[in-house]
Amino acid sequence: MVQSFMNIVCILLYQLSEEGPCEDISSDGQSSSFNEWILPAKEFDGMWESLIYESGLKQRLLRYAASALLFTEKAVDPFLVSWNR
Protein backbone atom coordinates (compact mmCIF):
# COMPACT_ATOMS: atom_id res chain seq x y z
CA MET A 1 0.00 0.00 0.00
CA VAL A 2 1.37 3.43 -0.90
CA GLN A 3 0.05 6.60 0.71
CA SER A 4 1.02 10.17 -0.12
CA PHE A 5 0.83 12.95 2.47
CA MET A 6 1.85 16.43 1.34
CA ASN A 7 4.43 15.12 -1.18
CA ILE A 8 5.80 12.60 1.31
CA VAL A 9 5.58 9.00 0.12
CA CYS A 10 5.01 6.37 2.77
CA ILE A 11 5.30 2.71 1.74
CA LEU A 12 3.77 0.14 4.07
CA LEU A 13 4.67 -3.54 3.71
CA TYR A 14 2.65 -6.29 5.36
CA GLN A 15 3.55 -9.94 5.82
CA LEU A 16 1.07 -12.62 6.79
CA SER A 17 1.71 -13.80 10.33
CA GLU A 18 1.87 -17.56 10.68
CA GLU A 19 1.40 -17.44 14.45
CA GLY A 20 -1.85 -18.82 15.77
CA PRO A 21 -4.06 -17.14 18.36
CA CYS A 22 -2.50 -15.88 21.58
CA GLU A 23 -4.44 -16.78 24.69
CA ASP A 24 -4.22 -14.53 27.70
CA ILE A 25 -4.15 -16.33 31.04
CA SER A 26 -5.47 -14.18 33.87
CA SER A 27 -3.81 -13.94 37.27
CA ASP A 28 -6.27 -16.50 38.71
CA GLY A 29 -5.16 -19.12 36.15
CA GLN A 30 -8.35 -18.97 34.08
CA SER A 31 -8.05 -18.61 30.33
CA SER A 32 -9.62 -15.55 28.78
CA SER A 33 -12.84 -15.50 26.77
CA PHE A 34 -11.18 -14.19 23.59
CA ASN A 35 -8.36 -14.96 21.20
CA GLU A 36 -6.00 -12.36 19.80
CA TRP A 37 -4.21 -12.62 16.44
CA ILE A 38 -1.39 -10.60 14.96
CA LEU A 39 -2.82 -9.22 11.72
CA PRO A 40 -2.68 -9.82 8.86
CA ALA A 41 -2.88 -13.50 9.87
CA LYS A 42 -2.24 -16.34 7.42
CA GLU A 43 -5.16 -18.18 9.03
CA PHE A 44 -7.56 -15.54 7.65
CA ASP A 45 -5.98 -15.25 4.17
CA GLY A 46 -8.73 -15.42 1.54
CA MET A 47 -11.56 -15.43 4.08
CA TRP A 48 -12.88 -11.95 3.13
CA GLU A 49 -13.20 -12.97 -0.52
CA SER A 50 -15.19 -16.07 0.45
CA LEU A 51 -17.89 -14.12 2.34
CA ILE A 52 -21.15 -13.58 0.48
CA TYR A 53 -23.29 -10.59 1.44
CA GLU A 54 -25.90 -8.42 -0.19
CA SER A 55 -24.62 -6.02 -2.82
CA GLY A 56 -22.51 -3.17 -1.43
CA LEU A 57 -22.31 -4.44 2.16
CA LYS A 58 -18.60 -5.30 2.05
CA GLN A 59 -17.80 -1.79 0.78
CA ARG A 60 -19.90 -0.23 3.56
CA LEU A 61 -18.16 -2.39 6.17
CA LEU A 62 -14.74 -1.37 4.86
CA ARG A 63 -15.71 2.33 4.87
CA TYR A 64 -17.02 1.99 8.43
CA ALA A 65 -13.81 0.29 9.61
CA ALA A 66 -11.63 2.87 7.84
CA SER A 67 -13.63 5.71 9.42
CA ALA A 68 -13.37 4.14 12.87
CA LEU A 69 -9.59 3.81 12.49
CA LEU A 70 -9.27 7.39 11.24
CA PHE A 71 -11.39 8.75 14.11
CA THR A 72 -9.28 6.80 16.61
CA GLU A 73 -6.06 8.07 15.02
CA LYS A 74 -7.33 11.67 15.20
CA ALA A 75 -8.61 11.19 18.80
CA VAL A 76 -12.21 12.04 17.86
CA ASP A 77 -14.61 11.65 20.78
CA PRO A 78 -16.78 8.56 19.98
CA PHE A 79 -19.74 10.08 21.86
CA LEU A 80 -19.62 13.11 19.57
CA VAL A 81 -19.67 10.87 16.49
CA SER A 82 -22.53 8.67 17.73
CA TRP A 83 -24.55 11.75 18.75
CA ASN A 84 -24.14 13.57 15.42
CA ARG A 85 -23.85 10.57 13.09
JOJODA-V97787 format. One line per field, one symbol per residue. ss: DSSP state (h for helix, s for strand, l for the rest). phi: phi as a letter, one per 20 degrees, with the letter a starting at -180 (. if undefined). burial: I if it has 16 or more other C-alpha atoms within 10 Angstrom, else O. A space follows every 50 residues. Layout:
ss: ???
phi: ???
burial: ???
This chain:
ss: lssssllsssslllllsllllsllslllllsllllsllllshhhllhhhh llllllhhhhhhhhhhhhhhhhhllllhhhhhhhl
phi: .dccclmdecdddccfeefefedeeffeneffebdcdedfdgfegnfgfe fdcfgnfgfffffffffffffffelffffffffel
burial: OOOOOOOOOOOOOOOOOOOOOOOOOOOOOOOOOOOOIOOOOIOOOOOOOO OOOOOOOOOOOOOOOOOOOOOOOOOOOOOOOOOOO
